[in-house]
Amino acid sequence: MGVVAGGGRVDVFVSYAGPDRPWANWAAQQLTRAGMSVELTAWDWSAGDNFVLRMNDALGRADCVLALYSMAYFARDRFTNDEWAAVLAEPPDGQGRRRLVPVRVEKVTPPPILRAVTYRDVFGVPEQRARLVLLEAVTGRRRPAGDARFPGVASGASDGGVRVPGSLPEVWNVRRRNPAFTGRGRELAELRERLCSGERALVQALHGIGGVGKTELAVEYAHLFGNEYNCVWWIDAERPELVGEQLVALAVAAGWVPMDALAAVTRDTVLHRLQRESGWLLIYDNAETVDAIAALIPDGNGHVVITSRSQQSGGVAASPISIDLLDQAASSRLVRELAPTLPAADADRLAAAVNGLPLALRQAAGLTAETGMSVDEYLNELAANPAELLGEGPTGRYPQSLAAVVTASMRHLSGQDEAAGQLMRLVAVLAPEPVLLSWLTGTPDGTLPQPLATVVASTIARRRMLGRIAAYGLARVDTDTLQVHRLTQAVIAPTATSLETEHADRLLTVAAPGDERDPHLWPGWAALLPHLLIRAPITASPALQTAAAHALYYLLQRGEHRTVQILATSWHQQWQRTTGPDEPVVLDAANQIANSLSMLGEYEQSRRLNEDILARRQRVLGDDHPDTVRTAGCLAISLHDLGEYEQARRLHEDTLTRMQRVFGGDHPDTLLMTDHLAQSLHMLGDYEQACRLHEDTLTRQQQVLGDDHPDTLFTAGNLAQSLHMLGEYERARRLYADALTRQQRVLGDDHPETLLTAGNLAQSLHALGDYEQARRLHKDTLTRQQRVLGDDHPDTLRTADNLQTLGDHE
């Protein structure tokens, strides 16, 4: 690029509106590669410069002014109007050429005064053609010097280039942009400038009231600047405990793990990987506060955008950008985009009626456009509920005007389709997360109310019903899911009858996938979990509470031990208050507390709680009830963890006898208890008997559960431990290595069970004299355990001791 800072001549000055910065960057780079000097505000001007003076100087020394035409470029409040007006006032040169060289970067009609100036289009054309069009517009029809290569969709960034604006990275999950998006140019420009400032501005928080357009702004930013990232990933962040599953999806989409290893990736694994990557953008949408997701924000060379209603950022260095209501002009413009046949005066009245809230504007315009309702009819609907619709601004979780729009939409929908109204009220009491449409089909009688149950049984009737819901703008309907916005839910949920709420709970109960220890069913549990988190604390359904307790065990299997402890403790307290301390679901929750405590290394607390649960179940259910027997097994494990091996052995043997009688010899619970008994024998020094039990159990588990089931891999590791103690180091090493490979694929590299096996494999390598490899594996395992389990967890301390022992073999 030619010298600019010294005040000399420059070939091209790029004039653009803030939202078109991707196009400006691309155009400037192509011109620079062609050997021209270019002045671009984003490249050459510093914060604090006198904008007017810099602009005047730039226009004066540029041989040509490249104007990037767009809707934003001609907005009345932009400096770009002064730029093109100043250059247009100049007379043409001797060849009839003007300094103003316009190209369109989107479909827009220039103001009348500019229509006589010929422009070229660089959007909507093939890649090579776009570059040639730009160069011909600036230089005329001659072959430019320099590299004429157009930056590719995936490869352009490799040589310092950027992809053409409008192209998207391969790793991308952002929904389609809103074609009616309007305004927000200042906010978009501010967001981009801050993210690219080079200061501590990698994290930006968009805050404002619900429905003000934070999400739409983030979507628009992702599409505008997606070409400048290698990865853009959207995360629903309202419940931080659900973010892990979405990060898992990112890892698969990025190709970091194969599709069949979906369950093997953890949140911490992905965050750690992002620290080593560059050029990524994460968008955390609808976080309760920035601080609530602080632990989910990765370090590294990337950008993070957070949308939240709260301005609180806690200890996170996130610069807030306030998103306000649209003004009247922008509101009217949005309504006309959504309802183009509406007269301007009616658009103004409709815009004024919903007070500039984008979500309400979209719903109001959508209602009139889809139903043919006149604005007068719409305003009459508002007038029918004056206490709600004529209140002074927002109250509670949504503005009054939004409540009116949703209520009117529901009234019209229910009048047309009673089943659609039932479905909306049913899902309104669930989480604002996708509801799998498969949950609605094939349900037992009584799960859904009539006529909804009859409608969903027919594919055509079901799709017509969903189409009506989507047409009223009440939900997002995809091929496999239905999702209702939280603000829409806030309006509809109070209208749901108690019977409809019961049906919602029945639907979730029936949707429970099954064995929570089976990794193949984990995606189903992941989809159900958000809704259980909403309903479990308040439901009166014992069946749903039981399903929620099973979901806790699913989280435990995924290694989310701390999350389980927090949720189980909360639910246990709530359920106990409403039902009593000895109810099965209360004891189920207590059992998950005990399990989580055991996994967290709090063995004594786990033992005491298991003793209390066992005493209650023996008194209420009897010694041989399945729940009692399982609790006895949990207590035996607690005793083992505390080093009381003889007492644990006796309880294991008694429990195993009962399990064989109650469940059968090949039941997964029986096989797991057999392996735990073998562990106690191992710790008592009976390695040969332990080895025989482990081998028999492993063979049965491979037949019943498969080679990759977590229970099977757990037993394989225990068998290797006994073989190690019998001096069969090489056989133990092979078994550990195989189990570790499978656990890494099924559970993930950072799962506590995976790390336990890794540490044991290092011990086998140590015994075989491979000290260097053992040391490397111990160090890696220790680092991961410190991050996942903490410095004081028994597994972490054990690994640290083993690593220190290796110091004798330096």
Residue, then its C-alpha position, 0 to 999 in steps of 0.5 A: m500500500g502506498v504511503v498515506a500517513g505522510g500526507g502524499r497522494v493516494d490512488v484510492f480512498v474507500s468510502y463505506a458505511g460501518p456495517d459494510r466494513p467486510w466489503a471495504n476490507w476486501a476491496a482495499q486488499q484487492l486494490t493493494r494487491a493490484g499495486m495501488s495505494v489505498e486509504l481506509t479508515a479501518w486501517d489508517w485512522s486511529a482512535g481520537d483522530n479529528f474525523v472531519l479533518r482526516m476526511n477532508d485531507a483524505l478526499g483531497r489527496a485521493d485520485c479516486v473515491l471508491a463508494l460502496y453503495s448499500m442501504a446503510y451507505f445512503a442513510r441520512d445520518r451517515f458521514t458517507n453522504d458528505e463524502w459522496a456529495a463533496v466528490l460529486a460536486e466536482p466537474p469531470d476531468g478531460q476524459g469525462r471521468r469523475r473521481l467518484v467510482p461507485v460499486r454496489v455491495e447489495k441491491v439498493t437504488p441510489p438517490p436521484i442525484l446519483r442515478a446518472v453516475t454508472y455503478r457496477d455490482v460486486f455482489g451476487v457474481p462468481e468470485q473471479r468476476a467480482r474481483l475483475v469488476l472491482l478492478e475495472a471500475v477503478t482502473g478501467r479495462r486494463r490488465p492490473a498488475g500483481d496477484a489477481r487471485f480471488p480469496g477462496v471460501a476456505s483458503g483465502a485467509s492462508d495467504g493473508g487474505v479474507r474471503v469475499p464478504g457474504s461467504l461463510p466459514e465451514v464451521w457455522n451454525v448461525r441461523r439465517r439472517n433476518p431479511a427485514f433487519t433494519g437500523r442498528g448500524r451504529e451498534l454493529a460498527e461499535l461492536r466490530e470496532r471494539l472486537c478489533s481494537g487490539e485492546r482487552a475487547l475480545v469479549q463484548a456483551l450486548h445487553g438490553i430488555g428482552g425482545v429488544g433485538k440483541t439476538e437479531l443484532a448478533v445474527e446480523y453481525a455473524h453474517l456481516f463479518g462471517n467471512e473474516y472468521n474460520c469458525v462461528w458457533w452459536i450457543d444458547a447460554e440461558r442455562p450454563e449447564l447445557v452449554g457443554e452439549q453445544l460445545v460438543a457439537l462444535a467439536v464434531a463440526a470442526g472435525w476435531v473428533p469423528m461423528d461416532a465420538l460425539a459423547a467423548v468430548t467435554r466442555d473443558t476439552v473444547l475450551h482447551r482446544l479453542q485456546r490453541e485455535s485462532g479466527w473463531l467467534l463464539i456467540y453466547d445468546n441470552a446469558e442470565t449474566v456475563d459472570a454466569i458463563a465466565a468459566l465458559i469463555p475460552d482464552g485465545n485468539g478469538h472473539v466472544v459476543i454475549t447477549s444478556r438482559s443484565q448489565q452485570s459482568g462480574g469479573v469478566a472483562a466484557s465491554p457492554i454495548s447497550i441495545d435500546l428500542l428502535d426509534q419511530a422511523a426505524s420501527s416503521r421501516l421494519v414494519r414496511e419490510l415485513a408487511p410491504t403491502l401496508p400503507a405507510a400511515d398504517a405502518d406508522r400506527l402499528a409501529a407506534a402501538v408496540n413501542g419500538l420493541p423489535l420482537a413485538l414489531r415482527q410479531a405485529a407485522g407478521l400477524t397482519a401480513e399472515t392473517g390479512m387483519s387490518v391495522d384497525e382490527y389489530l388496534n381493536e384487539l389491543a383495545a380489548n385489554p387496556a390494562e395490559l396493552l396501555g400500561e406504561g412501558p415494560t413490566g415483568r419479563y415482557p412489555q405489555s404490547l408484546a403480551a397483546v400481540v401474543t394473546a391476539s395471535m393465540r386467540h386467532l390460532s386457537g379459533q382456527d385450530e384447537a390442537a395448535g392452541q393446546l400444543m402452544r400452551l403445553v410447550a409454553v410451560l417447558a424450557p425455551e429450547p427445542v422440543l423434539l417433534s418425535w416426542l409427540t408421536g407414538t405416545p401412550d394413550g392419555t399422554l396428550p390431550q384431545p384433539l391434539a393426540t388425534v392430530v399428531a397421529s397423522t403426519i399431514a394433520r400434524r404438519r398443517m398444525l405446525g405450519r399454522i403455528a409458524a405462520y402466526g410467528l408464535a414458534r420456530v418450526d424446523t423439520d425435527t423441532l419446535q421452539v418457542h421464544r421465552l417471551t412468547q412463553a411468558v405470555i402464554a404459560p399463565t393461560a395453560t390449564s392445570l390439565e395441560t401442564e400435567h400433559a406436558d409433564r407426561l410428555l417429558t416422562v414418556a420422552a425419557p430415552g432409557d438406560e442413562r448409562d448407555p452412551h448411545l442414548w446420551p443425545g436423547w438425554a441431552a435434548l430432554l435435560p433443559h425441559l427437565l431442569i424447568r419442570a423438575p423443581i415444580t412438578a407434582s408428578p412423581a413419574l417426572q421427578t423419577a425421570a429427572a433423577h435419572a437425568l441426574y445420573y446421566l449427567l453423572q455418567r458424563g462426568e458433570h459431578r459438581t453440577v449433579q451435586i448442586l441440582a440434586t441438593s436443590w431438588h431433594q430439598q424442594w421435593q422433601r418439603t412437598t412430599g416428605p423425607d421417605e418418598p421414593v423420589v426424595l430418596d432418589a435425589a438423595n442417592q444422586i447427591a451421595n453418588s456425586l459426593s463419592m465422585l468428588g472424593e467426599y467419601e465420608q459424607s457419601r457414606r453417611l448419606n448412603e447409610d441414611i438412605l438405606a435405613r429409610r428404604q429398608r424400613v419402607l420398602g424392605d431389604d429385597h426391594p430393587d431400590t434398597v438393594r442398589t442403595a446397599g451397593c452404593l454404601a458398600i462402595s462408600l466403605h471401599d472408598l474409605g478403606e474399610y475393605e473387609q466391611a465393604r466385602r461383606l456388604h458387597e457379598d450380601t448385596l450381590t446375593r440379593m441382586q442375583r435373586v432380584f435381577g438375575g446373574d447377567h443384569p447390568d447392576t448385578l455384573l457391576m456389583t460383582d466387579h465391585l466385590a472383586q475390587s474389595l477382594h483385590m484391596l484385601g490382597d486376594y489378587e487371584q480371586a479378584c482376577r477370576l471374578h474380574e475376568d468372568t464379569l468382563t466376559r459377561q459384560q462384553q456379551v450383554l453390554g458390548d465392548d465399549h460400554p462404560d461398565t465394561l471398560f470400568t471392569a477391564g481397568n480393574l482386571a488390569q489392576s489385578l493383573h499388575m499386582l500379580g506381576e503380569y505387567e505386559r498383559a496389564r499394559r495391553l489391557y489398560a491401553d485398549a481400555l484407555t483408547r475406548q474410553q477416550r472415544v466414548l467418554g472423552d479425554d478429560h473424563p475422570e474414568t479416562l484419567l484414572t485409566a491413564g494414570n494406571l497405564a502410566q504405572s504399568l509403563h513404570a513397572l516395565g521400565d519405560y520411565e520416560q513414557a510413564r513420566r510423560l503420561h503421568k504429567d499429562t494426566l496430572t494436568r488434566q486431573q488438576r483442571v477437572l477434579g481439582d488439586d485436592h481430589p484423591d485421584t489427583l493426589r495419587t497421580a502426583d505421588n506416582l509422578q514423584t516416585l518416578g523421580d527416583h529413575e531420572 
